[in-house]
Amino acid sequence: MDPDTMNRLDAIRRRLRRAKKGPWFFGGPVRRDARAVKEHPSMPRRYWEIGRAPIDIPPAIACAGKKADADLIANAPEDIAFLLDMVDRLAGSCR
């Protein structure tokens, strides 16, 4: 594998190691009250919370406006780890 690709994979691995450990979950939809909408008008009125557990303290790592986005984000750490393992296996089989 070329050095640029290896450096990028190493950076991805570092970010994955530093991220909050899973499993992550998403819940919602959460509806914001009128006061919250007024204070933060750019946020959607309804959103999905992503956290380490169904009820996290603090409550959420991130929020997403769509259920599909929340599902993607919540599963990203495990999906990335799986893909990195596949890259390692494929790279090993090419030697």
N, C-alpha and C positions, 0 to 999 in steps of 0.2 A: 504494500500500500504506500502511496506517496506521502511525504512528510506533512503536507497541508491537511490531508485527510486524517492522518494520525493525530495531529494537533487538535483538529476539530473534535474528534472522538474523545480525546483526553479531556477537553474542556467540557463536553457533555457529561462525561463520567463524574467530573468534579462537581458540577452543578447538581447532579442527581444525588451524590453523597451528602452535599450540604443542605439539600431540601428537607423539609419536615417529613419524618418517616410516616409511612402509610400503615394500614390502608386508609385511603381517603374516601369520603362519602359526600354525596350532595343531597340537599333537601330543599323542599319548597313546594310550590312557589311561595315566596314571602311577599306580602303586600305592604307597601310603605304607607304610613298615614299621611294626612294632608300636610302636617307640619314638616315632616321629613321631605316630602316632595317640594315644598316651598324652599327649604334650606338647600337642597341639592337637586335642582331641576333637571340636570343633565343625566341623572341616573334613572333607569326605567322604574315605573311605578310597581312593577312586579319583577322579581328576580329570584335566582336560585343561589343558595349559599353552598360553598364548598369548604369542608373542614376535615379534620383527621378522624372524627367520630361523628355519629349522628347528632350528638349534642356536645359541641366542643366548647371549652372555656380557654381562651377567648373564642367567641362563637365561630368565626369563619376565617379561612385563609384567603379566600377570594369570593367574588360574586360574579354571576353571569346572567345576562339578560335572557338567555334561551336555555332550555333543558339540555339540548344537544351539546351546547358549549360546556355546561357544567359537567356533563357525563365525560366529555373528552378531557377536561382539566382534572377531574377526580381520578381518572384512570391513567393519566400521563406517566406518573412515576413507575408503575408496574409495566406499562407498555414500553417505555423507554428502556428499562432494564432488560426486558425480553428481547427487544430489537438489538441492543448492544451485545447480548449473548449470541444472537444469531450472526451478527457481523463477525464476532470473534471465531465462531465455529467455521463460517464460510472462509474467512481469511486463513484459518489454519488448514483447511482442506485444499487450499490453492498452493500450498508450499511444497 
